[in-house]
């Protein structure tokens, strides 16, 4: 009945050669509802946000003010230029490393000196630029960026490492694999508001909270957790010689990082498992015949063949931390003194609490720019090191 | 033709991704022991907050501040108290309505668009698809403020029927009636439907709409279920947008109600935990019923995305 000749179906796959008005119209009409909604609520807002960011707009629009909102956030344009210049030099340092160090011939004194030199110059520029910006700009907004960075660097790599271990184990012949997978995945689907509220109880400063009782097992005094603005480094070393950026995240932020890890490990595990399933068995069999150990199999087959998945997850993870809002909003405490205020939360506060609509959109546009830049850098650096089999 | 349909619906289970059989048995017994140990530690850590939520929700107010891990006498009355104090009868119903309407809208737009992107060739198709995909990159804080203006009816050149949509059902649901992710997922699946089926349907005089309704949808239960689950969870768990646009409780959903309760109930942990358990129950039921499709959907879409 449906014996269609191959040429007919293959020409169908390429589409009609003649212009079929009805086909064109149907196709477009089918897409139209989705297109209207995406345009209205996804595309139009980007342009409109930029428009708003150029105006003095506190609930009510009070007219064009040029880049004054950006000025207020950044404070010092020369500082920004130095900062970006520093990153550019770092990128150059990275390419020197990638280009020369991988070949033995490149490992000579001048290239090493060039690499160290450009790394240090980059660091100096970034430090100087940042100093100028913090001096003249908006502290609340600018400080939210290193906090977001701590949050990203503290949660994504750990999340990926734990997920890789769990996925690797679940991929062996283990009893109850589906049960474990289901349990690990549960935090990801549960409403964030509810789980964040539980974490508030677990990481509460009470001596009887779960987190403090855990510390008690090791004889450590109770901590204030989500209420603690002091950097973890100071708490551990008992010494506050290092201040500012290098002191690292506050204990309150670390508690939130725990929440981030707890939520996303299961998601990453499921994706890693799917990635493991895509690695052909024959590779392992061949390597085993050659006498490879389990560790060698893992190191030289699993890790490189899984690199596209790892890359994808790290990209999603980093972008996700820059977008993170709900759980931080729920877990933030006034006594943490803004040490958990990531970029999204800072922007929301400018908008919702301070009602500075124009200024909040300017901050949001800056954050968007940072996300695009990070995606670009991540693509440049890691995208090329990914092995696509 | 019947065969093709059957084979396609057999493949809709797509049990290959995660059910791929384990590579081989572990040879060393101590290695196996370490593996199980890691798995169980992971299990305890993953489940501990859930256990604590349940346990604390059954305690008396006094017990929540003690070292007890489980209440002496479970206080099931906490649930009734939390339900009453948080006005959950209203919010629960609101969430059910909001979620159902959002899902219905999202499903309609996604099926039509996914089908069109996969199977109809029209001018500008690939450009439109790329444009839609690009919106995934945009953080919510960028779109949130203009969308708030839009829904408040404050953007003069986009008039809304009825003026402001603040505190309305349409204000909460309409912006979420499209999901680029669902369109992407359905497009992947619809593209695999054999072209011979379409040829046959055409000979019988069917157009795209009838082909979609009679042939494609009945064999696409698995991806549609996946899209439905994703839609349900995203809509049920949504917090920021309803928080912004509901100043009255007419259409305030459960998550915002839970947040309001925690600011009002203050230190009464047991009530907040009981309310939290109530809000997660529908999600847990849905997840346990469909967890296979769900993790499959995450895995396949995640890998191809």
Interface residues (C-beta under 8 A of the other chain):
Chain A: X1 X2 X4 X8 X9 X12 X13 X15 X16 X23 X24 X25 X26 X27 X28 X30 X31 X33 X34 X35 X37 X38 X40 X41 X42 X43 X44 X45 X46 X48 X49 X52 X162 X165 X166 X169 X170 X171 X172 X173 X174 X177 X180 X181 X182 X183 X184 X185 X186 X187 X189 X190 X191 X192 X193 X194 X195 X197 X198 X199 X201 X202 X206 X208 X210 X213 X262 X265 X266 X267 X270 X271 X273 X274 X275 X276 X277 X278 X281 X284 X294 X309 X312 X319 X322 X323 X325 X326 X329 X330 X343 X344 X347 X348 X351 X352 X357 X360 X361 X364 X365 X367 X368 X371 X372 X375
Chain B: X1 X4 X16 X17 X18 X20 X22 X23 X24 X25 X26 X31 X35 X36 X38 X39 X42 X43 X45 X46 X47 X48 X49 X50 X52 X53 X56 X64 X65 X66 X67 X108 X109 X110 X112 X113 X115 X116 X117 X120 X121 X122 X123 X124 X125 X128 X131 X132 X135 X137 X138 X139 X140 X141 X142 X143 X144 X145 X146 X147 X149 X150 X155 X158 X174 X175 X177 X178 X180 X183 X195 X196 X197 X198 X199 X200 X207 X208 X209 X233 X236 X237 X239 X240 X244 X255 X258 X259 X262 X269 X272 X273 X276 X277 X279 X280 X283 X284 X287 X288 X291 X294 X295 X298 X299 X300 X302 X303 X305
